[in-house]
Amino acid sequence: MDSHYDQVMKKREAAGQGVRRYFAYSTILDRTAFLEWRSQHGYDFFELPAGALAEALDVELVFDFPSRFWGGRVAGLKDSPGASVHGRLFEVPEKDWAVVQHKEGAVTGMCVEKAVKVKVGGEVVEAVAFATNPSRASGEGPVSGPFVEALTRGAKSAGLPEAWLQKLSAAAK
């Protein structure tokens, strides 16, 4: 467990009873990597709900955060009219939102919550995704190959479209 565990558990205790719509597009979709992270941080009780295939509208994937852990830049979202990013939409109980925030890097200030419009099941709904904190964004250095591999592996296991998988694979080149 790390120093953020106590913060997260206090937020869980104080949380309401509702749910939050969460659009996930990154390595949280890689089940193996997620289970390892969950275990390392003491959140074995947390299960990500099933979720549904979804597409965030008017945003694009950008590699704008230099990560020491991944050895290069990792992905975030930026506004881009007409573009879209594929992922899964989850309804996360409010009490578990702090765990998602920790996984996405919001607890450390790496990422910030970003409201997005998401197409799912023929309708468009509001959801929250995570994007690189603008104060920490950078285009310096290479894109992380291992990150792109985990991103692609997660996208494949999440059942995202083949064309999206190809686009992700091309990002490392």
N, C-alpha and C positions, 0 to 999 in steps of 0.2 A: 504494500500500500504506500501511497505517497502523501505528501502534506495536504493535498487537496481533498482527501477522503472526508475529513471531518467537516469541511465547508459544505461538501455535497450532501452529507448525511443531515446536517442542520437544515439545509434548504428542503430536503425531502420531508422532514418532520413538519416544517412550516407550510408546505404546499397545500393548495386547494384540492378539490375533488374532480376537477374537469380534465379535459384532454387537450393536447396541442397537436396540430398538424405539422409534421416534420418531413421536409423533402430532403432525402439523402441521395447523394450522387457520388460519394467518395469511398474511401477504404472501409467505412463501416459496413458496406455491402459485402466485403470479403469476410465470410463467416469465420474462417480459420484465424485471420488476423484479429477480428473482433473478439473472439473467444479468448485468445491469448491476452489481449489488452484487458478485457473484463476480469480475468483471473489475476493478472498482475496488480490490478488496482483494487481488488477486494469487492468487486461488484457481481459476484457469482449469482446473486439473487435476481439480477436484472435480465429480462428477456425482451428483446426487440419484438414488437408485434409483427404479424405476418406482412402487412403492407400491400400496396397495389402498384403495378406498373404506372409510371407517371412521367410527365414531361414539363419541366419548368420553362415558361415562356419569356421571351425578351431578355434572356441572359445567355452568356457564353462561358465556357470553361476556359480559365486562364491559369497559367503556371506562374504564380506571383508571390509565393512565399518560400524563401530559402530555409530549408530544414536541415539542421545538423543530423538529426535522427535518420532521415532518408537520404542524406548525402547529395542534396540538390533541391531544386525548386519543386514544390507540390502545388496542387490545384486549389483554386478558389473560383468564385463566380464574379462576373462583372456585368453591368447592364449593357445590353446590345439588342436594340429593337429588331425583331424578326428572327433572331437566333433562338436556339433552345438547347436544353441539356436534359438528357434522359436519366431517370433514377427511379426511386420508389417513394411512395407517400405512406407515411406511418401515422397512426393516431397513438400518441404516447401519453400515458397517464401523467397528469401534472406532477405527481409525486416523483416520477422518474425523469422529469425534464432536466434536472441538475446533472444526472448521469450522462445524458446526451450532450449537455453543454461541456462537461469535462472531456468526453471523448472527442468532441469537435475542436477543442482548444479554446473555448470561450473563457474558461476558468483562468487560463494563463494570459489572456489578452491576445493570443495569436489570431483568433477569429472573432467576428461579431455576428449577431443574428441579422438576417436579411429577409425582409418580407418578399415573397415571390408568388406569382400567379402560376398555378399548376393545372395542367390538363390531365384529368384522370376519369376513366369510365365515361367519356363523352361530355363531361362538364368541366368548367374551370372554377377552381377554388383557391382561396388564400392559404398559404402555408408559410412556415419559417424554414429557411435554409441557413447555412453558415458560409460566410465569405471571409477572406483575409481582411484583417484589421487594416484599413488604409494606411495607418502610421507604420505598419510593418511590411507593406507590400514592396516587392523589388523584382526586377527582371534580370538581376545580376546572376551569373553562373548558369550551369547546365540544368536542364530538367532532370529530375531523379528517375533513372531507369527502374530501380526497384519499386518506387512508388507507382509508376505507370503500370508495371506488372501486377501489383496488388490491385490497382484501380481497375484494370482490365479483367483480372480474375474475379473481382467482386461484381463487376457489371455482367459478366457471363453467368455467374451463379445466380444473379438476380433476375435473369431472363430478359435483359435489355436487348434492343434490336441489334442485329448483326452489323448494320451500317454504323451504329454508334460504337460497337466494339472495334471496328476497323479504324475509326477516327481516333479512338483512344490509343490504339497500338501505334498509330502514325505519330502521335504526340512526342514519343521518346526519340524520334529521329531528327 
